[in-house]
């Protein structure tokens, strides 16, 4: 191994130490993270792209890794040919729980949350596809463009519950989807005067068209990256929070298995340990999980 070349002044002017920028202690705020990026054992495992669930203790650098993916950093070259789709909204769990009761009263909470997740994932993927050059340029892309228009258009920062509420007040909405091998057909309508027209959404057709576009465009993979699920507190909404994350992992299993849509879900280790993987199979889930035990940046 060659010797490291030292460019520091000798003797070093210690009076300059106060002006040295070492970056932020908080990884996802650190603008210098790429300059201090190091390939650790955990990062090498991550770069194999074999795991959807990325867990680690608080402060290990999960959000820093999320931001490097978001920005298609040169430090993560394996993912630079992916369509990167980010979801990192803060969830108001009480609002989410009430929304699922109002809009999907005949569904179990688990299925309701999977439906909300699938709708959100379809929306975000479609929005990112809509930014591609010369979009829409074929039948599949026209389908996605129409889906975007039917569900509020591109732009804005509506949360998943706010967008469903917006649609619910404007139209009579019918959603079809297959969730955990269970066909779901839900109509959102209160026969209110606010509802001016009927919109039919088939989320499985959306995902099938997405998969075709990804292949035709020569994109390696659609990778959905999800952060900020770590805002997990004890309280009366514990069950809803837990079910929400478990529902996401069920959806990830469905979408990857059928359509090869990849996920990177960043979770704190203590939160991961509280989840229930009986529906997915504990061994299968463990095989899909990578553990971050060392920081990806120089601290």
N, C-alpha and C positions, 0 to 999 in steps of 0.2 A: 504494500500500500504506500502511495506517495505521501510525502510530508505536507501538512497543511501550511499554506503560506499565511503569515501573519502580517496584516497591514496596519496594525495599531502603532501609534507613535510610542517611541521609547526614549525617555520615560513618558508614561501616559499622563495627560493633563487632567488630574482628578477634579479640577475645578469645573470641568465640562460635564461631569456626571449628571448634574441636575437637569441638563438640557437633553439628555439621551432619551429617545422615544423607544420604549420597549414594548409598545402596543398595549392593548387593554387586557386586564385580567379576565374579563368576560369574553370568552372566545368568539361568540357570535357578533360582538361589537368590535372585534380586533381587525382593523384594516390592514394590519401587517402579517396576518396569519399565513399568507402564501410565502412570505420571505422567511418565516420561521418554521415552515412545514417540514416535518420529518417522517420518514416511512418507518412506522413501528410495526410490530408483529400484528397488531389489531388492524392497522390500515392495509397491510398486505392481504389479510383475510378478506377485508371489505372489497378490495380491488378484484378479487376473484369473482365477484358478482353472483354469488350462490345463495345469498341470504336476504330475506325481506325484512326481518325484524332485527334492528340494531339496538342493543341494550348496553347500558353502562351507568355507573354512579354519577351523581351530580358533579358537574365541573370537569368531566373527562374530555369534553370537546365535541359532543354530539351535534350541537347547534352550529359549531364552527364547520363541521363536516357537511351539514345541511346546506350552509351558505356557499361552500366551495362547489357543491353539486349544482345549486341554483345558478351560479355564475359560470358554470362549465369551465372551471379552473384547469389550467395546464397540469396541475398536480394530480388530477384524476382523469387522465387521458382516456381510460376505458369507457367513460361515460359521455365523451364529447360528441359522439354521433347519435346520442339518444335524444328523443323529445322529452325534455325534463318538465314535469308538471308539478308545481308546488301547491301544497295545502298546509297552511300554518295559522288558520284563524283561531282566535280564542273562543271557546265554547261556553255559552251560558247554559249550564246544565238544567237549571230549573225551567228555563224557556224551552229547551229542547224536549224535556219530559212532557210539558204541557202541549207543545206542538204535536208530538206524536199521538197524544190522546185525542186532540181535536181533529187532526187530518186523517188519521188512520185508526179510528176507534175499534175496528173489527180485527185488527192485527195485533199479535203479541208485541211486546216492547222490543224484543230481539229482532223480529222481522221488520218492524217499523224503522228501527235504527239502521238496519242493513239497506233498506230502501232509500233512506235519507242519504246514506253514504254513497250508494250507487248513483243516485241522482247528482250528488255533488262531484263525484269523480268524473262522470260523463260530461258535466258542465265544464269542469276545469280542463279536461283533455281537449274538448271541442274548442274552447277559447284559445288554447295554445296552437292547435291546428290552424285556427283562423288567422294566425299571424304569419303562416308560412308564405313563401313567395308564390304569387299567381294563384292563391287560393280564392275561390274554388275553381278547379280545373277539370273535374270529371263528375260522374254520377254520384259516386260515394261522397265526394267533397260537397256537392250540392245538398246531399242529405244532411250532412253535419251542419252546413250553413243554415239550413232551414230549422234544424233543432236549436241552434243558437238563437235564431230569431224568435222561435216559439217560446223560448224560456227567458226572454228578457234582453237579448242582444249582448254584444261584447261590451265590456267596460263596467265600471261600478265595482263596489266592494261589498255587495250584499252578502250576509252570512247565509249559511244553508237554510236556517229556519226563516230568515227574512225573505229569501227568494221564494220559498214555498208559499209563505204568507202572501207575498205580492201576487203570485200567480193565482192563488186561491181566490183573491179578491177581484181579479180581473177576468178570469175565465172559468169555465167548467172543465176541470182537468182530469184526464184519465191516464193512469200510468200502468204499464205492463212491465214485468221483470221476472226473471227466474232467480230466486235467492236460496242458496243451499239446497239446490235441486227441487225447490218448492215454487211452482208457478204462482205469481201474485198479480192480481188484476184489481186495481184500486181506482175508484172514482171519487174525486174531491169536488163536491158540489153541495151547496146549501140552498140551491134554487134561489139565490139572492139576486136582486136587481143589478148588483154590481157586475155579475158575470155576463159578459157581452158575447162570448162565443165559446165553442168547445175546442179543446186541444187534446189530441191523443199523442202520448209519448210511449214508445217501445224502447226501453233502455237496452235490451239485448240487441236490437237492430242497430242502435247507436254504437255499441261496443264492436259489433261485427264490422260495421263500416270503418270504424277507427282502425281496427286491425288490418283491413285491406289497404287503407291509406298509408299506414306505416310501412307496409311491405312495398307498395308501389313507389313510394317516395325514397326508398333506399335508406330509411332510418333504421338504425340497429334495433332499437326497442323504444317503446313508450315506458318511461320510468316515472312513477308517481312518488314524490317524496313528501313525507308528512312529519311535521314537527309540532312542538308546543302541546302535545298531549300530556306532557309532564306536569301541567298545572293541575295537579291532583290533590285534593284536600279531603279530609274526613268531614262528614256531615250527613245531612239527610239525603243528599243526592249521590251518596256513595254508590248505590246500586246502579243508578242510571249512568254514571261515569264509567263504571266497570263494564256494564253491558254495551256501552257505546264503543269502547275500545275493542272488546271481544267481537262485536259485530263487524268492525273494520277488518279484523284478522280473518274472519270467515269470508268476507268479500274478497280480500286479497287472494285467498286460496282458490276461490271460484274463478276470478278473472285471469290469474296466471295459468291455472290448469287448462282453461278453454281457449283463451285468447293470447296468452304469453305477454300480458301487460304486467310489467314488473313494478314492485313497490319497494320503498325503503322507508320503514316506519321506525322513527327514533323514540325510544322509551327509556325511562329510568329503570334501573335494575329492581328497585324495591316495588315499583308499580307492576312490572312484568311478573314478579313472583306472586302477586295477588290475583292474577287473571285465571280464568277457567278455560282449559284447552280440551275439555272432554269431547266437544263436538268435532274438533279437528284431529284429535289424537296427540297425546303428549309427546310421543317419540317423533312424529312428523313435525311438530312445532319446534322441538329442540333442534332438529336437523336444519330448520329454516331460520335459525337464530344465530347471530354473530355477537360476541361479547367484546365491547371496547374496555380494555383494562388499562390502557396507557394513552396519554395525550398525544394528539397528532401535531402538536406545536411545541416549540421550546418555551418553557415557562420561566 
